[in-house]
Amino acid sequence: MQEFKYMTKTIYLIRHGESVANKQGIYQGQSIDTGLTELGIKQARAAAKALTGLKFKTIYTSPLIRAKETAQMIGNQTGLPILTNIKLLEINHGSWEGKKINEFNQTEQKLLNQWRKHPDQAQMLKGETLKDVASRCQRFIQSLPDGQETAVITHDVIIRVMTIMALKHKLKHIWRFTLDNGGITTVSFEPNCLISLNQNFHLNRIKSLLNRQAL
């Protein structure tokens, strides 16, 4: 009988530090591209220090400014190159982008309720579904070399989807855990496993308590 050897892909998923739009409670998605706040910079630096000594050799980041600024601090700390990948963009929130919840029209408010209760069934107006996001996450994971560890700086929904994929759970369960700005989640694929969820000991008193969801 042929013996199969797994070549595990381990990914350190780092949520970007608090952004200006996070602080303002504005849905960013892909089109609202704001940088880090002073608190967000502290969170990014803390995450960079927490990652020191790990064995990843490559850093990937979403092309959005809030992720790139976080990635740059990790790159400075580790001396590793940073690669940008569009598959790591936050979910496209469509017509929500640039708005606060109290600015939503009736149709958008109805969709928000569905997004909170049945996220796997929600279709963003002029935006994406969770299945769309899962598809590009899968393509990204497949593109990674076997047997290597990789750091990925990305966004709330991307991390939630990859975590659900690692657990082999259904997308409807994405709201069952918390993700802090600057938090670190570690997953592996082939075989799939959740190693750690939202490690935030390094954040101590610099958490963004209002930003524990995709904005």
VODREN-985523 format. One line per 4 residues: number of its first residue (from 0); their letters; for each residue x, y, z negated of N, C-alpha, C. Coordinates in Angstrom, 1 decimal, always signed. Atoms other than C-alpha are relative to their C-alpha. Layout:
N
NUM) a) X/Y/Z/X/Y/Z/X/Y/Z | ...
***
This chain:
215
0) mqef) +0.9/-1.2/+0.0/+0.0/+0.0/+0.0/+0.9/+1.2/+0.0 | -0.8/-1.2/-0.1/+1.3/+3.4/+0.9/-0.2/+0.9/-1.2 | +0.1/-0.9/+1.2/+2.1/+5.7/-2.1/+0.0/+1.4/+0.5 | +0.1/-1.4/-0.3/+1.0/+9.3/-1.8/+0.5/+0.8/-1.1
4) kymt) -0.6/-0.9/+1.0/+2.9/+12.0/-3.5/-0.6/+1.4/+0.1 | +0.6/-1.3/+0.0/+1.1/+15.2/-4.4/+1.1/+1.1/+0.0 | -0.9/-1.2/+0.0/+2.9/+18.5/-3.6/-0.8/+1.1/-0.5 | +0.9/-1.0/+0.5/+1.1/+20.8/-5.9/+0.3/+1.4/+0.3
8) ktiy) -0.2/-1.4/-0.2/+0.6/+24.4/-5.1/-0.5/+0.7/-1.2 | +0.4/-0.7/+1.2/+0.6/+26.5/-8.2/+0.0/+1.5/+0.3 | +0.2/-1.4/-0.3/-0.7/+30.1/-8.0/-0.3/+0.7/-1.3 | +0.3/-0.9/+1.1/-0.5/+32.8/-10.7/-0.8/+1.2/+0.6
12) lirh) +0.9/-1.1/-0.5/-3.5/+35.1/-10.0/+0.0/+1.1/-1.0 | -0.1/-1.2/+0.9/-3.0/+38.6/-11.4/-1.0/+1.0/+0.5 | +1.0/-1.0/-0.4/-5.9/+41.0/-11.4/+0.8/+1.4/-0.1 | -0.6/-1.3/+0.0/-4.7/+44.5/-10.5/-0.3/+0.8/-1.3
16) gesv) +0.3/-0.9/+1.1/-4.5/+47.2/-13.2/-1.2/+0.9/+0.2 | +1.1/-0.9/-0.1/-7.3/+49.6/-13.9/+0.2/+1.1/+1.1 | -0.1/-1.0/-1.0/-7.9/+51.8/-10.9/-0.9/+1.3/-0.3 | +0.7/-1.3/+0.2/-9.3/+55.4/-10.7/-1.5/-0.3/+0.1
20) ankq) +1.4/+0.3/-0.2/-12.6/+54.1/-9.3/-0.6/-1.0/-1.1 | +0.4/+0.9/+1.2/-12.7/+51.3/-12.0/-0.5/+0.9/-1.1 | +0.3/-0.9/+1.1/-12.6/+54.0/-14.6/-1.3/+0.8/+0.1 | +1.1/-0.8/-0.3/-15.3/+56.0/-12.9/-1.3/-0.9/+0.2
24) giyq) +1.1/+0.9/-0.2/-17.6/+52.9/-12.6/-0.5/+0.0/+1.4 | +0.4/+0.0/-1.4/-17.6/+53.1/-8.8/+0.3/-1.3/+0.7 | -0.3/+1.2/-0.7/-17.9/+50.1/-6.6/+1.0/+0.3/+1.1 | -1.1/-0.3/-1.0/-14.7/+50.0/-4.5/-0.1/-1.0/+1.2
28) gqsi) +0.0/+1.0/-1.1/-14.8/+46.7/-2.5/+1.3/+0.2/+0.8 | -1.1/-0.2/-0.9/-12.6/+47.3/+0.5/+0.3/+1.4/+0.5 | -0.1/-1.4/-0.7/-13.3/+50.9/+1.7/+0.4/+1.1/-1.0 | -0.4/-1.0/+1.0/-12.7/+52.8/-1.6/+1.3/-0.4/-0.6
32) dtgl) -1.4/+0.5/+0.3/-9.0/+52.6/-2.0/+0.7/+0.9/-0.9 | -0.6/-0.8/+1.0/-7.9/+54.2/-5.2/+1.2/-0.6/-0.7 | -1.2/+0.5/+0.7/-4.6/+53.9/-7.1/-0.3/-0.3/-1.5 | +0.2/+0.4/+1.4/-4.0/+52.9/-10.7/-0.1/+1.3/-0.9
36) telg) +0.0/-1.0/+1.0/-4.8/+55.1/-13.7/+1.2/-0.2/-0.9 | -1.1/+0.1/+0.9/-2.3/+55.7/-16.4/-0.1/-1.3/-0.8 | +0.2/+1.2/+0.7/-3.8/+52.8/-18.3/+0.3/-1.2/+0.9 | -0.2/+1.0/-1.0/-3.7/+50.7/-15.1/+1.5/-0.3/+0.2
40) ikqa) -1.5/+0.1/-0.1/+0.1/+51.4/-14.8/+0.5/-0.8/-1.2 | -0.5/+0.7/+1.2/+0.6/+50.2/-18.4/-0.4/-1.5/+0.1 | +0.4/+1.4/-0.1/-1.4/+47.0/-17.7/+0.9/-0.7/+1.1 | -0.8/+0.6/-1.0/+0.6/+46.3/-14.5/+1.4/-0.3/-0.5
44) raaa) -1.3/+0.2/+0.6/+3.9/+46.8/-16.3/+0.0/-1.2/-1.0 | +0.1/+1.1/+1.0/+2.8/+44.5/-19.1/-0.2/-1.4/+0.7 | +0.2/+1.3/-0.7/+1.7/+41.8/-16.6/+1.4/-0.4/+0.6 | -1.3/+0.3/-0.6/+5.1/+42.1/-14.9/+1.0/-0.6/-1.0
48) kalt) -0.8/+0.5/+1.0/+6.9/+41.5/-18.1/-0.4/-1.4/-0.4 | +0.6/+1.4/+0.4/+4.6/+38.5/-19.0/+0.4/-1.0/+1.1 | -0.3/+1.0/-1.1/+5.5/+36.9/-15.6/+1.5/-0.3/+0.0 | -1.5/+0.2/+0.0/+9.3/+37.1/-16.3/+0.3/-1.4/-0.4
52) glkf) -0.5/+1.4/+0.4/+11.0/+33.7/-16.3/-0.8/-1.1/+0.7 | +0.8/+1.0/-0.7/+8.3/+31.9/-14.3/+0.7/-0.3/+1.3 | -0.8/+0.6/-1.2/+9.4/+29.9/-11.2/-0.5/+0.4/+1.3 | +0.5/-0.4/-1.4/+7.5/+31.6/-8.4/+1.1/+0.7/+0.7
56) ktiy) -1.0/-0.6/-0.9/+9.6/+32.7/-5.5/-0.5/+1.0/+1.0 | +0.6/-0.9/-1.0/+7.1/+34.7/-3.5/-1.2/+0.8/-0.7 | +1.1/-0.8/+0.5/+4.7/+37.5/-4.3/-0.9/+0.4/+1.2 | +0.9/-0.5/-1.0/+1.6/+38.1/-2.2/-1.0/+1.0/-0.7
60) tspl) +0.9/-1.0/+0.5/-0.7/+41.1/-2.6/-1.1/+0.3/+1.0 | +1.1/-0.6/-0.9/-4.0/+42.4/-1.2/+0.6/+1.4/+0.5 | -0.5/-1.3/-0.5/-3.3/+45.5/+1.0/-0.6/+1.2/-0.6 | +0.6/-1.1/+0.7/-5.4/+47.7/-1.2/+0.9/+0.6/-1.0
64) irak) -1.0/-0.7/+0.8/-3.5/+50.4/-3.1/+0.1/-0.5/-1.5 | +0.0/+0.4/+1.4/-4.6/+49.2/-6.6/+0.8/-1.3/-0.2 | -0.7/+1.2/+0.1/-3.2/+45.8/-5.9/+1.5/+0.2/+0.3 | -1.3/-0.2/-0.4/-0.1/+47.0/-4.1/+0.9/+0.7/-1.1
68) etaq) -0.7/-0.7/+1.1/+0.9/+49.3/-7.0/+0.3/-1.0/-1.1 | -0.2/+1.1/+1.0/+0.5/+46.4/-9.4/+1.1/-0.9/+0.5 | -1.0/+1.0/-0.6/+2.5/+44.1/-7.1/+1.4/+0.6/+0.0 | -1.3/-0.7/-0.1/+5.3/+46.7/-6.8/+0.7/-0.1/-1.4
72) mign) -0.6/+0.0/+1.4/+5.8/+46.7/-10.6/+0.5/-1.5/-0.3 | -0.4/+1.4/+0.2/+6.0/+42.9/-10.6/+1.2/-0.3/+0.9 | -1.1/+0.2/-0.9/+8.4/+43.0/-7.6/+1.3/+0.7/-0.6 | -1.1/-0.7/+0.7/+10.6/+45.5/-9.5/+0.5/-0.8/-1.1
76) qtgl) -0.4/+0.8/+1.1/+10.6/+43.3/-12.5/+0.8/-1.3/+0.4 | -0.6/+1.3/-0.3/+11.5/+40.1/-10.7/+1.0/+0.0/+1.1 | -1.0/-0.1/-1.1/+13.5/+41.3/-7.7/-0.5/-0.7/+1.2 | +0.5/+0.8/-1.1/+11.3/+39.3/-5.3/-0.7/+0.8/+1.0
80) pilt) +0.7/-0.7/-1.0/+9.9/+40.4/-2.0/-1.5/-0.1/-0.1 | +1.5/+0.0/+0.0/+6.2/+41.3/-1.6/-0.5/-0.1/+1.4 | +0.7/+0.2/-1.3/+4.1/+40.1/+1.2/-1.5/+0.4/-0.1 | +1.4/-0.4/+0.0/+0.7/+41.6/+2.1/-0.8/-0.9/+0.8
84) nikl) +0.9/+0.9/-0.7/-2.2/+39.4/+3.1/-1.4/+0.5/+0.0 | +1.4/-0.5/+0.0/-5.6/+40.6/+4.2/-1.0/-1.0/-0.5 | +0.9/+1.0/+0.5/-7.2/+37.4/+3.1/-0.3/+0.2/-1.5 | +0.1/-0.3/+1.5/-6.7/+38.7/-0.5/-0.8/+1.3/-0.3
88) lein) +0.8/-1.2/+0.2/-8.9/+41.8/+0.0/-1.2/-0.4/-0.9 | +1.2/+0.1/+0.8/-11.7/+42.3/-2.5/-1.2/-0.3/+0.9 | +1.2/+0.2/-0.8/-15.2/+41.2/-1.4/-0.4/+1.3/+0.6 | +0.6/-1.2/-0.6/-16.8/+43.6/+1.0/-1.3/+0.2/-0.6
92) hgsw) +1.2/-0.3/+0.7/-19.5/+45.2/-1.1/-1.0/+0.7/+0.9 | +1.0/-0.6/-0.9/-21.1/+46.8/+2.0/-0.4/+1.4/-0.5 | +0.5/-1.3/+0.3/-23.4/+49.7/+1.2/+0.2/+0.4/-1.5 | -0.3/-0.4/+1.4/-22.5/+49.6/-2.5/+1.2/+0.8/-0.2
96) egkk) -1.4/-0.6/+0.2/-19.0/+50.9/-1.9/-0.1/+1.5/+0.0 | +0.0/-1.4/+0.2/-18.4/+54.4/-3.1/-1.2/+0.5/-0.9 | +1.1/-0.4/+0.8/-21.5/+54.3/-5.4/+0.1/-0.5/-1.4 | +0.2/+0.6/+1.4/-22.2/+53.9/-9.1/-1.4/-0.6/+0.0
100) inef) +1.3/+0.8/+0.0/-25.1/+51.6/-10.1/-1.2/+0.9/+0.0 | +1.1/-0.9/+0.1/-27.3/+54.6/-11.0/-0.3/+0.7/+1.3 | +0.2/-0.6/-1.3/-27.0/+55.7/-7.4/-0.6/-0.9/+1.1 | +0.5/+1.0/-0.9/-28.3/+52.5/-5.8/-1.5/+0.3/+0.3
104) nqte) +1.4/-0.1/-0.4/-31.5/+52.6/-3.8/-0.8/-1.2/-0.5 | +0.9/+1.1/+0.5/-34.4/+50.2/-4.5/+0.5/-1.4/+0.6 | -0.5/+1.2/-0.6/-33.0/+47.6/-2.0/+1.3/-0.5/-0.6 | -1.3/+0.3/+0.6/-29.5/+47.8/-3.4/-0.2/-0.5/-1.5
108) qkll) +0.2/+0.4/+1.4/-30.8/+47.5/-7.0/-0.6/-1.4/+0.0 | +0.6/+1.4/-0.1/-32.8/+44.3/-6.0/+1.2/-1.0/+0.3 | -1.1/+0.8/-0.3/-29.6/+42.9/-4.5/+0.9/-0.2/-1.2 | -0.9/+0.0/+1.2/-27.6/+43.8/-7.6/-0.6/-1.1/-1.0
112) nqwr) +0.6/+1.0/+0.9/-30.1/+41.7/-9.7/+0.3/-1.4/+0.5 | -0.3/+1.3/-0.5/-29.6/+38.8/-7.4/+1.5/-0.3/-0.1 | -1.5/+0.1/+0.1/-25.8/+39.3/-7.4/+0.4/-0.5/-1.5 | -0.2/+0.3/+1.4/-25.9/+39.0/-11.2/-0.5/-1.4/-0.4
116) khpd) +0.6/+1.3/+0.4/-28.2/+36.0/-11.5/+0.3/-1.1/+1.0 | -0.3/+1.0/-1.0/-27.6/+34.1/-8.2/+1.0/+0.5/+1.0 | -1.0/-0.6/-0.9/-24.4/+35.4/-6.8/+0.3/-0.8/+1.3 | -0.3/+0.8/-1.2/-24.0/+32.5/-4.4/-1.1/+0.2/+1.1
120) qaqm) +1.1/-0.2/-0.9/-27.3/+33.5/-2.7/+0.0/+1.5/+0.5 | +0.1/-1.5/-0.3/-26.5/+37.3/-2.4/+0.8/+0.3/+1.3 | -0.7/-0.5/-1.3/-25.7/+38.8/+1.0/+0.1/+1.5/-0.1 | -0.2/-1.4/+0.1/-24.1/+42.2/+0.6/-0.5/+0.7/+1.3
124) lkge) +0.5/-0.8/-1.2/-25.8/+44.8/+2.9/+1.2/+0.5/+0.7 | -1.1/-0.3/-0.8/-23.3/+45.2/+5.7/+1.3/-0.4/-0.6 | -1.1/+0.5/+0.7/-20.9/+43.2/+3.6/+0.2/-1.5/+0.1 | -0.3/+1.5/+0.0/-19.8/+39.6/+2.7/-0.9/-0.8/-1.0
128) tlkd) +0.5/+0.9/+1.0/-21.2/+36.6/+0.9/+1.1/-0.7/-0.7 | -1.1/+0.7/+0.7/-19.3/+34.5/-1.6/+0.5/-1.1/+0.9 | -0.5/+1.0/-0.9/-19.1/+31.8/+1.1/+1.0/+0.6/+0.9 | -1.0/-0.7/-0.8/-17.3/+34.3/+3.3/+1.3/+0.1/-0.7
132) vasr) -1.2/-0.2/+0.8/-14.9/+35.0/+0.5/+0.7/-1.3/-0.2 | -0.6/+1.4/+0.3/-14.3/+31.3/-0.3/+0.7/-0.5/+1.3 | -0.6/+0.4/-1.3/-13.6/+30.7/+3.4/+1.4/+0.6/+0.2 | -1.4/-0.6/-0.2/-10.7/+33.2/+3.5/+0.9/-0.4/-1.1
136) cqrf) -0.8/+0.5/+1.1/-9.5/+32.1/+0.1/+0.6/-1.4/+0.4 | -0.4/+1.3/-0.4/-9.3/+28.5/+1.4/+1.1/+0.1/+1.1 | -1.1/-0.1/-1.1/-7.3/+29.6/+4.5/+1.3/+0.5/-0.6 | -1.2/-0.5/+0.6/-4.9/+31.5/+2.3/+0.7/-1.1/-0.7
140) iqsl) -0.6/+1.1/+0.8/-4.3/+28.5/+0.0/+0.6/-1.0/+0.9 | -0.5/+1.0/-1.0/-3.8/+26.2/+3.0/+1.3/+0.5/+0.6 | -1.2/-0.6/-0.6/-1.1/+28.6/+4.3/+1.2/+0.0/-0.9 | -1.1/+0.0/+0.9/+1.0/+28.3/+1.2/+0.8/-1.3/+0.1
144) pdgq) -0.9/+1.2/-0.1/+4.0/+25.9/+1.2/-0.4/-1.0/-1.1 | +0.2/+1.1/+1.0/+3.5/+22.6/-0.6/+1.1/+0.1/-1.1 | -1.0/+0.1/+1.0/+5.3/+22.2/-3.9/+0.6/+1.2/-0.5 | -0.6/-1.3/+0.5/+5.9/+25.9/-4.6/-1.0/+0.7/-0.9
148) etav) +0.8/-0.9/+0.9/+4.7/+28.4/-7.2/+0.0/+1.4/+0.7 | +0.2/-1.3/-0.7/+3.4/+31.7/-5.9/-0.8/+1.0/-0.9 | +0.7/-1.1/+0.8/+2.3/+35.0/-7.6/-0.9/+0.7/+1.0 | +0.9/-0.7/-0.9/-0.8/+36.6/-6.1/-0.7/+1.1/-0.8
152) ithd) +0.7/-1.1/+0.6/-2.0/+40.1/-7.0/-1.2/+0.4/+0.8 | +1.2/-0.1/-0.8/-5.6/+40.5/-6.0/-1.1/+0.6/-0.9 | +1.2/-0.7/+0.6/-9.1/+41.4/-7.2/-0.9/-1.0/-0.7 | +0.9/+0.8/+0.9/-11.9/+40.2/-9.5/-0.7/-1.1/+0.7
156) viir) +0.7/+1.0/-0.7/-14.0/+38.3/-7.0/+0.9/-1.1/+0.6 | -1.0/+0.9/-0.6/-11.0/+36.7/-5.3/+0.4/-1.0/-1.0 | -0.5/+0.8/+1.1/-9.7/+35.4/-8.6/-1.1/-0.9/-0.5 | +1.2/+0.8/+0.4/-13.2/+34.2/-9.6/-0.2/-1.2/+1.0
160) vmti) +0.2/+1.0/-1.0/-13.6/+32.3/-6.4/+1.1/-1.1/+0.0 | -1.1/+0.9/+0.1/-10.2/+30.7/-6.5/+0.0/-0.9/-1.2 | +0.1/+0.7/+1.3/-10.7/+29.7/-10.1/-1.1/-1.1/+0.1 | +1.1/+0.9/-0.2/-14.1/+28.1/-9.2/+0.5/-1.2/+1.0
164) malk) -0.5/+1.0/-0.9/-12.4/+26.3/-6.3/+1.0/-1.0/-0.7 | -0.9/+0.9/+0.7/-9.7/+24.9/-8.6/-0.7/-0.9/-0.9 | +0.9/+0.8/+0.9/-12.4/+23.7/-11.0/-0.9/-1.0/+0.8 | +1.0/+0.8/-0.9/-14.4/+22.2/-8.0/-1.4/+0.2/-0.5
168) hklk) +1.3/-0.4/+0.4/-17.4/+24.0/-9.4/-0.7/+0.7/+1.1 | +0.8/-0.7/-1.0/-20.2/+25.7/-7.5/+0.2/+1.6/-0.1 | -0.2/-1.4/+0.0/-19.9/+29.4/-6.5/-1.0/+0.8/-0.9 | +1.0/-0.6/+0.9/-23.0/+30.2/-8.6/+0.5/+0.3/-1.4
172) hiwr) -0.6/-0.1/+1.3/-20.8/+29.9/-11.7/+1.0/+1.1/-0.2 | -1.2/-0.9/+0.1/-18.4/+32.8/-11.0/-0.1/+1.0/-1.2 | +0.1/-1.0/+1.1/-19.8/+35.0/-13.9/+0.2/-0.7/-1.3 | +0.0/+0.7/+1.3/-19.2/+32.4/-16.6/+1.3/+0.2/-0.8
176) ftld) -1.2/-0.3/+0.7/-15.8/+33.8/-17.6/+0.3/+1.5/+0.2 | -0.4/-1.4/+0.0/-14.1/+37.2/-18.2/+1.3/+0.1/+0.7 | -1.3/-0.3/-0.6/-11.3/+38.7/-16.2/+0.4/+1.4/-0.3 | -0.5/-1.3/+0.3/-9.3/+41.6/-17.5/+0.9/+0.6/+1.1
180) nggi) -1.0/-0.7/-0.8/-7.4/+44.2/-15.5/+1.4/-0.4/-0.5 | -1.4/+0.4/+0.5/-3.8/+42.9/-15.7/+0.0/-1.4/-0.6 | +0.0/+1.3/+0.5/-4.9/+39.5/-16.8/+0.6/-1.0/+1.0 | -0.7/+1.0/-0.8/-3.2/+36.3/-15.5/-0.7/-1.3/-0.1
184) ttvs) +0.6/+1.3/-0.1/-5.0/+33.2/-14.4/+0.9/-0.9/+0.9 | -0.9/+1.0/-0.7/-3.0/+30.1/-13.3/-0.8/-1.2/+0.4 | +0.7/+1.1/-0.6/-4.4/+27.5/-11.0/+0.9/-0.8/+0.9 | -0.8/+0.8/-0.9/-3.1/+24.6/-9.0/-0.9/-0.7/+1.0
188) fepn) +0.8/+0.7/-1.0/-4.3/+22.9/-5.8/+0.8/-1.2/+0.5 | -0.6/+1.3/-0.5/-3.6/+19.4/-4.4/+0.9/-0.6/-1.0 | +1.4/+0.1/+0.4/-4.6/+18.2/-7.0/-0.5/+1.4/-0.6 | +0.6/-1.3/+0.6/-7.0/+21.0/-8.2/+0.0/-0.1/-1.5
192) clis) +0.0/-0.1/+1.4/-6.6/+22.2/-11.7/+0.0/+1.4/-0.5 | -0.1/-1.3/+0.7/-7.2/+25.3/-13.9/+1.0/-0.2/-1.1 | -1.0/+0.1/+1.0/-4.1/+25.7/-16.0/-0.2/+1.0/-1.1 | +0.3/-1.0/+1.0/-4.9/+28.9/-17.8/-0.9/+1.0/+0.6
196) lnqn) +1.0/-0.9/-0.5/-7.7/+31.4/-17.6/+0.2/+1.4/-0.7 | -0.1/-1.4/+0.5/-7.3/+35.2/-18.0/+0.9/+0.2/-1.2 | -1.0/-0.3/+1.1/-4.2/+35.2/-20.2/+0.2/+1.5/-0.1 | -0.1/-1.4/+0.2/-4.2/+38.6/-21.7/+0.7/+0.4/-1.3
200) fhln) -0.7/-0.3/+1.2/-2.0/+38.4/-24.8/+0.9/+1.2/+0.2 | -0.9/-1.1/-0.3/+0.4/+40.9/-23.1/-0.7/+1.3/+0.1 | +0.7/-1.3/-0.1/-2.3/+43.5/-22.8/-0.3/+0.6/-1.3 | +0.2/-0.4/+1.3/-3.0/+43.7/-26.5/-1.0/+1.1/-0.1
204) riks) +1.0/-1.1/+0.1/-4.6/+47.2/-26.9/-0.2/+0.8/+1.3 | +0.1/-0.8/-1.3/-4.5/+48.2/-23.2/-1.0/-0.7/+0.9 | +1.0/+0.6/-0.8/-7.5/+46.3/-22.0/-1.0/+1.0/+0.5 | +1.1/-0.8/-0.5/-10.2/+47.9/-19.8/-1.3/-0.7/-0.3
208) llnr) +1.2/+0.8/+0.4/-13.3/+46.7/-21.6/-1.2/+0.2/+0.9 | +1.1/-0.3/-0.9/-15.6/+48.3/-19.1/+0.1/-0.5/+1.4 | -0.2/+0.4/-1.3/-14.1/+46.8/-16.1/+0.2/-1.5/+0.2 | -0.2/+1.5/-0.1/-14.6/+43.0/-16.5/-1.0/-0.6/+1.0
212) qal) +0.8/+0.6/-1.2/-16.5/+42.6/-13.2/+0.5/+0.7/+1.2 | -0.5/-0.6/-1.3/-15.9/+43.4/-9.6/-0.6/+1.3/+0.2 | +0.5/-1.3/-0.3/-16.1/+47.0/-8.8/+0.9/+0.5/+1.2
***
